[in-house]
Amino acid sequence: MKIVFMGTPEFSVPTLLALSKHHEVVAVITQPDRKKGRGKQMQAPPVKELALELSIPVLQPEKIKNAEFVKILKEIEADIFVVVAYGQLLSQEILDMPRLGCINIHASLLPKYRGPAPINYAILNGDKTTGITIMQMDLGLDTGDILLKEEIKIEEDDTSETLYTKLSGLGSKSVITALKSIENGSIIREKQDDSVSSYAPMLTKEIGKIDFSKTTEEILNLIRGLQPWPSAYTSLNGNVLKIFEASMIEQSYDGKFGEIVEINSHGIYVKTVNSAIIIKELQPQGKKRMKTSDFLNGTSIKLGDTFT
């Protein structure tokens, strides 16, 4: 099939690579280059970099609904548009362009976690499984008919970062399977049940503040679910600390929520509502990410100090 691919971040890259091996990708649509980093250098999206390596034409409209670009898109002969984390909403006119419509790879088991942050919220909410949904796109936000679902287990040590990689790879395989069924006419469309849908909103820095009056499990889910951004954080003696790795200890402690109840070679033990977490890796304000053992070598924290 002739495919127009729409995607932008690293998550989209494995799918573009897989499509290029099985089909003819006639064009790649991605977001414009943006200034990034401390030096504010222009940086191309990961999808663009791969497309150039594969010698696929790249188009980067500021707004895909712009009338001039819509005209350009109409002139591209494609059987189907495949969309993966592109970053812009498509108009009905664009959705209707290819003879087989537009399909999207979404990183959740729809109708659960519609919206921009499904991977994070699966971990934040303590889910045991997640997956990929291949969906026929419509004008709604992740509301189109389901074409295919693939489920995977969320491991206890998974973070949003590791799950991102797993689901990116799974999506690249699943879309090839779905396209075969679409091409031979055997695909079965399933309407989404809106009554059981949920929404995964855009992440903000504020969501990362740790509340030590919550359970150890909830706090660990927060730490795992907000990597690499915006990160879970707390404050100690007026200094902000980002927490990147922690584990549970099934032991009760006296003291206030957030109080340091033990310090040893395993890390910093902090009281929660039902037990304690052991902080193993963190990032002090203005410094690099480090193991807790290295942090302890250069600080004077003590038992009884309290995270706020």
Buried (B, 14 or more C-beta within 10 A) or exposed (E): BBBBBBBBBBBBBBBBBBBBEEBEBBBBBBBEEEEEEEEEEEEBBBBBBBBEEBEBEBBBBEEBEEEEBBEEBEEBEBBBBBBBBBBBEBEEEBBEBBEBBBBBBBBBBBBBBBBBBBBBBBBBBBBEEBBBBBBBBBEEEBBBBBBBBBEBEBEEEBBBBBBBBBBBBBBBBBBBEBBEBBBEEEBEEBEBEEEEBBBBEEBEEEBBBBEBEBBBBBBBBBBBBBBEEBBBBBBBEEEEBBBBBBBBBEEEBEBEBBBBBBBEEBBBBBBBEEBBBBBBBBBBEEEEEBBBBEBBEEEEBEEEBBBE
